Amino acid sequence: MKKTGRIMLVLLVVAVASFLLYPTVKWYCFTPEATKQLAAGSNLQIREYSRGQASRDVRVLMDKALNDGEGEVSPEYKYLEKVAKENLKAKGKSVPSKWTWYSMVATFASEGDLFDAIEEEKRTEIMNVKNLSSKVLNLGLDLRGGMSVLLDADTTAFEEKNGRKPTESELEALLKEDIDVLSARIDQFGVTEPDIRLQGKDQILIEIPGEADPERVNSFLRSSGSLTFQLVDDTLTSRVNSEYKKNPSAFIDENGLLVSPSYIPEGKTLAGYYAQDEYGIEFMKSLVVLYDEVALDGSHIESAKVGESSTQNISSISPSINFNLDSEGGKIFYSFTSRHKGESLAVVMDGKVKSVATINDAISQSVQLTGAFTAEEAQSLAVVLKTSSLPMALKVVSQSAIGATLGDDSVALALKALLFGVLLVVVFMVAYYGLSGLVADLALLMNLFLMISLLSALNFTLTLASIAGIVLTLGMAIDANVIIYERMKEEKAKGEAGFMVVKSGFSRAFWTIMDSNVTTIIAAAVLIVLGSSSVKGFAVTLAVGIGCSLFTALLLSHLIFDLFISEENGRQVHIGWRKNR
């Protein structure tokens, strides 16, 4: 490849690496800690936060518009200008030269529209940070602190029910369902950013970073969830929804929690009807007034799955949720539904309405919930119904906690080790190889830059083992330069010109470097496939680092030498501080 082409290639690689590293730099250097804490919460917590902020800001804006209408809008509410301009544009009106409290609020058709706009802005702000966190180089439990729980499949209940042990495929399928159930439970308990995955054939590993409370974690492992079926007061439901649309802030406090109006009598409760938006975030779609009497609880549900609702119109077929009750639950439900035909029945999970359906006929053991469900909503509701019990029983094999202080200490020690190691290598190369050592050091720093960029793009989780892999890789990377320089010394000792010394040195060292590094990459690949999670982290950093070192040693270093030493200028290569070198 010609010199110009190599320069363009290096510049392209640097540009791409900078782009990949940008999210990590933005996350760790420019994102406030308070915002990180909000983004680390569950989707439901983010939703409640944004609703609480919207409720607070609506009150402030309405008060300002009423008492200080001609005053200029303060900077903290400037984010509403974009929506306000769009509202005016839709009405065919011009944008005012100065936004006042009254002119800002007047662009919204109702208080409900203002509430929705603020909630969307607050939620989007936090969700953007949350999305950013999925593109950065993460810290593992040993660096960040947190909890690790290993669960083993307990096949006893399956054997008692079926008279045999589950097959390998059955066990895997049941454990995957367990993961769905645990994920739903964890989200309800507000545990942040959990990593739940299969380990081996019969275990589930749960890793929860940050300040995880062991008792809270144990509670969702033991919990059967609060799932109930309750009647709906349709008249009061219609009334509260009509008022909610006009004045949502009256029903929501600053913490995003529901406020029940005074006219709801004793024996009835106001609850939210929750669905998922296009981002998969749970939001309150409307309000529902429930009778406190529980028709049936979730302990009687034996199974639940997604099916298709029965209908004569093929074009209108939509997903349904089919679930079976045990014999006792079937009797209770049949008796209840026989007495309440034509009334609305709600499926309530931990105080949140997940579905509302009309009781058309008496229902016994087999139940079908139908409605305008999407496939994702139906699957989500099926999981909700199954959270009352785990498809495959689990038992805790091990549970360990790492304090945040220990994590901070580990990070500090690991960074010191990395920086100290790099510094030693840099000093040694300059001391032994002179100006050529500077080229090797530049290649080494570029190698580290490319490694961190690629690991960031992979959303890699950095652990002590993977940091060890980085340190080892940097040592191996400099080894490639050592091989090249020793070959160049041999050529220089023969009396070759500077240009030929560089050309022959890189040419003779090429296959030696390739052979040693390719065999190491193969070993790393085997560790990635067969090793445990910590070993895989070490192997991944090793493999990525070797790939980067091949690029920096064989292409970047060669390019730097070619830029300063050519056949035309006749310069000599400086390899060491002795005069004959």
Disulfide bonds with the S-S distance in Angstrom:
none
